[in-house]
Amino acid sequence: MFFSKFERLVARRYLKAKRREGFISVITGFAFTGIALGVATLIIVMSVMNGFRHELLSRILGINGHIGIMAVAGVPFNNYPEAVREIGTFEHVQTVIPMIERQLLVSSGTTAEGAMVRGIAKEDLLKKKILKDSLIHVDVDDFSGNNVIVGARLAQKMGDEITLISPNGKVTAFGTVPRMKSYKIIGTFEVGMYEYDSNFIFMPLAAAQTYFGMKGAVSNIDVTLDNDAHLREVRKAIEESVGAGAYIYDWKQTNSAFFNAIAVERNVMFIILTLIILVAAFNIITGLIMLVKDKGRDIAVLRTMGATKGMIMRIFFMDGAFIGVVGTAIGLALGVLFCNNIEAIRQFLQNISGRELFSAEIYFLSQLPAEIDYVEVSVVVIISLLLSFLATIYPAYRAAKFDPVEALRYE
């Protein structure tokens, strides 16, 4: 073995501080705690960032497709069935959904809110798995006529019936009269993303075509792929097929600023929290240097008894490595355990403090997500162990270079 039984025995005895070595033990404890907390915090923050991005992305792509095609200059798609069939034949295209989408004012009693109204066919509504699974008390067979499905948070502000108001109404001798029509709410949906749950209204495509005066036409076509990796090539094929009569965009384009901000924040947090582990590694250096000075006579005796410089160096390296390995292991266990129970912990702290710790209005999601990426966890563990091992090299080298004659002379 790399470490002999003698070296392991001496290293273990040095880790057990005596009363007069109490200060050294305190420094070692700080180093141990710092590494454990640094590793745990880094794993938790990275997992929350991953979970936040994954949950947002899954909900965005659950409501919207990977690629959107929008009519320009107010000219709707009159030949959309043909376009839907053609795009549906492209490789890697999973679903193609025609729809009408408009921003309107919705009112009920004395309450008025801005909302995104989306006209969609019943069979296409069921193709959106996240939306289908999030429906609450909805009989999809009733999704016809003047019946609508609204977000759960929006429904809390409205009654059983809503009125949609569009500024693009009829032109009369007295000016433009806003278009108004009442619709019955037959159920709600809750996808867990605040923007959708508080702003979206789904109505039957035929009803939307009638309301917006677009009989036999749509304003948007939504394209979902089987794999996001093929986004660029499919978008290029659609652009060549559709031509200049439409505006084509993808989810990365419409959400680029948001996801770039998450990526920057994630990288900055990784650097900042790695510094915690680095500070703990410096505590290891301090503690071992003080231990070397305190054990000067012991080192001298060991050297006179035949211990080599390599043996002395390995003894102190083992002490520092032990702090790093055990601290990293405990930090790893704490981090993974916290991530696996993060929502329960949030609810517990929220109940104790009496305050909302993860507001859906601010963070977009109704639950605190955490997704552990074990590749990243492995990188965190390797960085922690590497810093810990590097921190032990200098004190161990100082111990090996200790002059036994000088040590015994001044004792």
C-alpha positions as CSV (number, residue, x, y, z in Angstrom):
1,M,0.0,0.0,0.0
2,F,1.0,3.6,-0.6
3,F,0.8,4.4,3.2
4,S,2.3,2.0,5.7
5,K,0.6,0.9,8.9
6,F,3.1,3.0,10.9
7,E,2.3,6.2,8.9
8,R,-1.4,5.6,9.3
9,L,-1.0,5.1,13.1
10,V,1.0,8.3,13.6
11,A,-1.3,10.4,11.4
12,R,-4.4,9.1,13.3
13,R,-2.7,10.1,16.6
14,Y,-1.9,13.6,15.4
15,L,-5.5,14.1,14.3
16,K,-6.6,13.5,18.0
17,A,-5.7,16.8,19.5
18,K,-4.6,17.0,23.1
19,R,-5.7,19.7,25.5
20,R,-2.7,22.0,24.8
21,E,-3.4,21.6,21.0
22,G,-7.0,22.9,21.3
23,F,-6.4,25.9,19.1
24,I,-5.1,23.7,16.3
25,S,-8.2,21.5,16.6
26,V,-10.4,24.6,16.3
27,I,-8.7,25.6,13.0
28,T,-9.0,22.1,11.7
29,G,-12.6,22.1,12.6
30,F,-13.2,25.3,10.7
31,A,-11.4,23.8,7.6
32,F,-13.5,20.6,7.9
33,T,-16.8,22.6,8.2
34,G,-15.8,25.0,5.5
35,I,-15.2,22.3,3.0
36,A,-18.4,20.4,3.9
37,L,-20.5,23.6,3.7
38,G,-18.8,24.8,0.5
39,V,-19.4,21.5,-1.3
40,A,-23.0,21.2,-0.1
41,T,-23.8,24.8,-1.0
42,L,-22.2,24.4,-4.5
43,I,-24.2,21.2,-5.2
44,I,-27.4,22.8,-4.0
45,V,-27.0,26.0,-6.0
46,M,-26.0,24.2,-9.2
47,S,-28.9,21.8,-8.8
48,V,-31.4,24.6,-8.3
49,M,-30.1,26.5,-11.3
50,N,-30.4,23.3,-13.4
51,G,-33.8,22.6,-12.1
52,F,-34.9,26.1,-12.7
53,R,-33.7,26.0,-16.3
54,H,-35.2,22.6,-17.0
55,E,-38.6,23.4,-15.5
56,L,-38.9,26.7,-17.3
57,L,-37.8,25.1,-20.6
58,S,-40.2,22.2,-20.2
59,R,-43.1,24.5,-19.6
60,I,-42.2,26.9,-22.3
61,L,-41.9,24.1,-24.8
62,G,-45.0,22.5,-23.3
63,I,-47.2,25.5,-24.2
64,N,-45.2,26.8,-27.2
65,G,-43.4,24.8,-29.8
66,H,-39.7,24.8,-30.8
67,I,-40.5,26.9,-33.9
68,G,-43.2,29.4,-34.5
69,I,-44.5,30.8,-37.8
70,M,-46.4,34.1,-37.6
71,A,-48.3,35.9,-40.3
72,V,-46.9,39.3,-41.1
73,A,-48.5,42.6,-42.2
74,G,-51.9,41.5,-40.8
75,V,-52.3,39.0,-43.6
76,P,-53.5,35.6,-42.1
77,F,-52.6,32.1,-43.4
78,N,-55.6,31.2,-45.6
79,N,-53.9,28.1,-46.9
80,Y,-52.8,26.8,-43.5
81,P,-54.0,23.2,-43.9
82,E,-51.7,22.7,-46.9
83,A,-48.8,24.3,-45.0
84,V,-49.5,22.1,-41.9
85,R,-49.4,18.9,-44.0
86,E,-46.2,19.9,-45.8
87,I,-44.3,20.9,-42.6
88,G,-45.6,17.7,-40.9
89,T,-43.7,15.6,-43.5
90,F,-40.3,17.2,-42.5
91,E,-37.9,15.0,-40.6
92,H,-37.8,15.4,-36.8
93,V,-41.1,17.3,-36.8
94,Q,-43.4,15.9,-34.1
95,T,-46.5,18.1,-34.2
96,V,-47.7,21.0,-36.3
97,I,-50.5,23.0,-34.8
98,P,-52.4,25.9,-36.5
99,M,-53.7,28.6,-34.1
100,I,-54.9,32.1,-33.6
101,E,-53.1,34.2,-31.0
102,R,-54.0,37.7,-29.8
103,Q,-53.4,39.9,-26.8
104,L,-56.8,41.1,-25.5
105,L,-58.5,42.6,-22.4
106,V,-60.6,40.1,-20.4
107,S,-63.1,41.4,-17.9
108,S,-65.6,39.8,-15.4
109,G,-67.7,42.1,-13.2
110,T,-65.4,44.9,-11.9
111,T,-62.2,43.0,-12.7
112,A,-60.2,43.5,-15.9
113,E,-56.9,41.9,-16.9
114,G,-54.7,41.7,-20.0
115,A,-54.6,38.2,-21.3
116,M,-53.2,36.1,-24.2
117,V,-56.0,34.4,-26.1
118,R,-55.1,31.4,-28.1
119,G,-57.6,29.7,-30.5
120,I,-56.7,26.0,-31.0
121,A,-58.6,22.9,-32.1
122,K,-59.6,20.4,-29.5
123,E,-57.5,17.6,-31.0
124,D,-54.4,19.9,-31.1
125,L,-55.0,20.9,-27.5
126,L,-54.6,17.3,-26.4
127,K,-51.3,17.1,-28.3
128,K,-49.7,19.4,-25.7
129,K,-48.9,16.8,-23.0
130,I,-48.0,19.3,-20.3
131,L,-51.2,21.3,-21.0
132,K,-53.3,18.1,-21.2
133,D,-51.9,16.8,-17.8
134,S,-52.5,20.2,-16.2
135,L,-56.2,20.5,-17.0
136,I,-58.3,20.8,-13.8
137,H,-62.0,19.6,-13.9
138,V,-62.2,19.9,-17.6
139,D,-64.3,17.7,-19.9
140,V,-62.5,18.2,-23.2
141,D,-65.6,17.2,-25.1
142,D,-67.1,20.5,-23.9
143,F,-64.3,22.5,-25.5
144,S,-66.4,23.9,-28.3
145,G,-68.7,26.8,-29.1
146,N,-68.3,29.7,-26.7
147,N,-66.6,27.7,-24.0
148,V,-63.0,28.5,-22.9
149,I,-60.3,27.2,-20.6
150,V,-58.3,29.7,-18.6
151,G,-55.2,29.7,-16.3
152,A,-55.9,28.8,-12.7
153,R,-54.5,32.1,-11.3
154,L,-56.5,34.1,-13.8
155,A,-59.7,32.1,-13.0
156,Q,-59.3,33.1,-9.3
157,K,-59.9,36.7,-10.3
158,M,-62.8,36.0,-12.7
159,G,-66.2,34.4,-12.3
160,D,-67.8,31.6,-14.3
161,E,-68.1,33.9,-17.3
162,I,-65.7,36.3,-19.0
163,T,-65.9,39.0,-21.6
164,L,-63.2,39.4,-24.2
165,I,-62.6,42.9,-25.5
166,S,-60.6,43.6,-28.6
167,P,-59.6,47.1,-29.7
168,N,-59.7,46.0,-33.3
169,G,-63.5,46.2,-33.8
170,K,-65.9,47.4,-36.3
171,V,-65.4,50.8,-38.0
172,T,-68.5,53.0,-37.8
173,A,-69.3,56.7,-38.5
174,F,-68.5,57.4,-34.9
175,G,-65.1,55.6,-34.9
176,T,-63.9,52.1,-34.1
177,V,-66.2,50.2,-31.8
178,P,-64.3,47.6,-29.7
179,R,-65.3,44.0,-30.3
180,M,-66.9,42.4,-27.2
181,K,-68.2,38.9,-26.6
182,S,-68.9,36.7,-23.5
183,Y,-67.5,33.2,-23.0
184,K,-68.2,30.5,-20.4
185,I,-65.3,29.1,-18.4
186,I,-65.6,25.3,-18.5
187,G,-62.3,24.6,-16.5
188,T,-58.8,25.7,-15.7
189,F,-55.2,24.6,-16.2
190,E,-52.2,25.0,-14.0
191,V,-48.8,24.2,-15.6
192,G,-46.9,25.7,-12.6
193,M,-45.5,28.7,-14.5
194,Y,-46.9,32.0,-13.4
195,E,-46.9,33.7,-16.8
196,Y,-49.1,31.0,-18.3
197,D,-51.4,30.3,-15.3
198,S,-52.2,34.0,-14.9
199,N,-52.4,35.2,-18.5
200,F,-53.5,32.4,-20.9
201,I,-56.9,31.7,-22.3
202,F,-57.6,28.8,-24.7
203,M,-60.7,28.9,-26.9
204,P,-61.9,26.6,-29.7
205,L,-60.3,27.5,-33.1
206,A,-63.6,27.9,-34.8
207,A,-64.8,30.4,-32.1
208,A,-61.5,32.3,-32.4
209,Q,-61.9,32.5,-36.2
210,T,-65.4,33.9,-35.8
211,Y,-64.4,36.4,-33.0
212,F,-61.4,37.8,-34.9
213,G,-63.0,37.7,-38.3
214,M,-60.5,35.2,-39.7
215,K,-62.9,32.5,-41.0
216,G,-60.9,29.7,-42.6
217,A,-57.6,31.3,-41.6
218,V,-55.1,31.3,-38.7
219,S,-52.4,33.8,-37.5
220,N,-49.8,31.3,-36.2
221,I,-48.4,27.8,-36.8
222,D,-46.7,26.1,-33.9
223,V,-44.1,23.4,-34.7
224,T,-42.7,20.9,-32.1
225,L,-39.7,18.8,-32.7
226,D,-38.8,15.3,-31.4
227,N,-35.3,16.6,-30.5
228,D,-34.1,20.2,-29.9
229,A,-30.7,19.2,-31.4
230,H,-32.3,19.4,-34.9
231,L,-33.7,22.9,-34.4
232,R,-31.4,24.7,-36.8
233,E,-31.8,22.4,-39.8
234,V,-35.6,22.1,-39.4
235,R,-36.0,25.9,-39.1
236,K,-33.9,26.3,-42.3
237,A,-36.2,23.8,-44.1
238,I,-39.3,25.7,-43.0
239,E,-37.9,29.0,-44.1
240,E,-37.2,27.7,-47.5
241,S,-40.7,26.1,-47.7
242,V,-42.7,29.1,-46.4
243,G,-40.8,31.9,-48.1
244,A,-41.0,35.6,-47.3
245,G,-44.7,35.6,-46.4
246,A,-44.2,34.8,-42.8
247,Y,-42.0,35.6,-39.8
248,I,-40.3,32.5,-38.4
249,Y,-38.8,32.4,-34.9
250,D,-37.7,29.7,-32.4
251,W,-37.7,29.4,-28.6
252,K,-34.0,30.2,-28.2
253,Q,-34.6,33.5,-30.1
254,T,-37.6,34.6,-28.1
255,N,-36.2,33.5,-24.7
256,S,-32.5,34.2,-25.3
257,A,-32.1,37.1,-22.8
258,F,-33.8,35.1,-20.1
259,F,-31.8,31.9,-20.4
260,N,-28.5,33.8,-21.0
261,A,-29.1,35.6,-17.7
262,I,-29.6,32.2,-15.9
263,A,-26.4,30.9,-17.5
264,V,-24.4,33.9,-16.4
265,E,-25.8,33.8,-12.9
266,R,-25.0,30.1,-12.7
267,N,-21.4,30.5,-13.7
268,V,-20.9,33.4,-11.3
269,M,-22.3,31.5,-8.4
270,F,-20.1,28.5,-9.3
271,I,-17.0,30.7,-9.1
272,I,-18.1,32.5,-5.9
273,L,-19.0,29.3,-4.0
274,T,-15.8,27.6,-5.2
275,L,-14.0,30.3,-3.3
276,I,-15.6,29.0,-0.1
277,I,-13.8,25.7,-0.6
278,L,-10.6,27.5,-1.4
279,V,-10.8,29.5,1.9
280,A,-11.4,26.2,3.7
281,A,-8.3,24.8,2.0
282,F,-6.2,27.7,3.3
283,N,-7.5,26.8,6.8
284,I,-6.1,23.3,6.2
285,I,-2.7,24.9,5.4
286,T,-2.8,27.0,8.5
287,G,-3.8,24.1,10.8
288,L,-1.2,21.8,9.4
289,I,1.6,24.4,9.6
290,M,0.7,25.0,13.3
291,L,0.6,21.2,13.8
292,V,4.0,20.8,12.3
293,K,5.5,23.5,14.6
294,D,3.8,21.9,17.6
295,K,5.0,18.4,16.7
296,G,8.6,19.5,16.0
297,R,10.1,17.4,18.8
298,D,8.0,14.4,17.7
299,I,9.3,14.8,14.2
300,A,12.9,14.9,15.4
301,V,12.4,11.8,17.5
302,L,10.8,10.0,14.5
303,R,13.7,11.0,12.3
304,T,16.3,9.8,14.7
305,M,14.5,6.5,15.0
306,G,14.9,6.0,11.2
307,A,11.8,7.6,9.7
308,T,12.6,9.0,6.3
309,K,11.6,12.4,4.9
310,G,9.1,10.7,2.7
311,M,7.4,9.0,5.7
312,I,7.1,12.3,7.6
313,M,5.7,14.0,4.5
314,R,3.1,11.2,4.0
315,I,2.0,11.4,7.6
316,F,1.1,15.1,7.4
317,F,-0.3,14.7,3.9
318,M,-2.6,12.0,5.3
319,D,-3.8,14.3,8.0
320,G,-4.7,17.1,5.5
321,A,-6.2,14.7,3.0
322,F,-8.4,13.1,5.7
323,I,-9.9,16.5,6.4
324,G,-10.5,17.1,2.7
325,V,-11.9,13.7,2.0
326,V,-14.3,13.5,5.0
327,G,-15.4,17.1,4.6
328,T,-16.1,16.6,0.9
329,A,-18.0,13.3,1.6
330,I,-20.2,15.0,4.2
331,G,-20.8,18.0,2.0
332,L,-21.8,15.7,-0.9
333,A,-24.2,13.8,1.3
334,L,-25.7,17.0,2.7
335,G,-26.0,18.6,-0.8
336,V,-27.8,15.6,-2.4
337,L,-30.1,15.1,0.6
338,F,-31.0,18.8,0.6
339,C,-31.7,18.7,-3.2
340,N,-33.9,15.6,-3.0
341,N,-36.1,17.3,-0.3
342,I,-35.8,20.9,-1.3
343,E,-39.5,21.6,-1.7
344,A,-40.4,20.0,1.7
345,I,-37.6,22.1,3.3
346,R,-38.9,25.3,1.6
347,Q,-42.4,24.6,2.9
348,F,-41.1,23.9,6.4
349,L,-39.1,27.1,6.5
350,Q,-42.0,29.0,5.0
351,N,-44.4,27.8,7.7
352,I,-41.9,28.7,10.5
353,S,-41.1,32.2,9.1
354,G,-44.6,32.9,8.0
355,R,-43.3,34.4,4.7
356,E,-43.4,33.2,1.1
357,L,-39.8,32.2,0.3
358,F,-40.3,31.4,-3.4
359,S,-42.9,33.8,-5.0
360,A,-44.3,32.6,-8.3
361,E,-44.8,36.2,-9.4
362,I,-41.0,36.8,-9.1
363,Y,-39.5,33.4,-10.0
364,F,-42.1,32.3,-12.6
365,L,-42.5,28.8,-11.0
366,S,-44.9,27.8,-8.2
367,Q,-42.4,25.2,-6.8
368,L,-38.7,25.4,-6.0
369,P,-37.0,23.0,-8.5
370,A,-33.7,21.1,-8.1
371,E,-32.2,18.7,-10.7
372,I,-29.0,17.0,-9.7
373,D,-26.5,16.7,-12.6
374,Y,-24.1,14.0,-11.3
375,V,-21.4,15.0,-13.8
376,E,-21.4,18.5,-12.2
377,V,-21.4,16.9,-8.8
378,S,-18.4,14.8,-9.8
379,V,-16.6,18.0,-10.9
380,V,-17.4,19.7,-7.6
381,V,-16.1,16.7,-5.6
382,I,-12.9,16.6,-7.8
383,I,-12.3,20.3,-7.3
384,S,-12.8,20.0,-3.6
385,L,-10.4,17.0,-3.2
386,L,-7.9,18.6,-5.5
387,L,-7.8,21.9,-3.5
388,S,-7.6,19.9,-0.3
389,F,-4.7,17.8,-1.5
390,L,-2.8,20.8,-2.9
391,A,-3.3,22.5,0.5
392,T,-1.5,19.7,2.3
393,I,1.6,19.7,0.1
394,Y,3.4,22.7,1.5
395,P,2.9,21.9,5.3
396,A,3.8,18.2,4.6
397,Y,7.0,19.4,2.7
398,R,7.8,21.7,5.7
399,A,7.5,18.8,8.1
400,A,9.8,16.6,5.9
401,K,12.4,19.4,5.8
402,F,12.3,19.8,9.6
403,D,15.9,19.6,11.0
404,P,15.8,17.1,13.9
405,V,19.1,18.5,15.4
406,E,17.7,22.0,15.6
407,A,14.4,20.7,17.0
408,L,16.0,18.7,19.8
409,R,18.5,21.6,20.6
410,Y,15.7,24.0,21.5
411,E,13.4,21.6,23.3
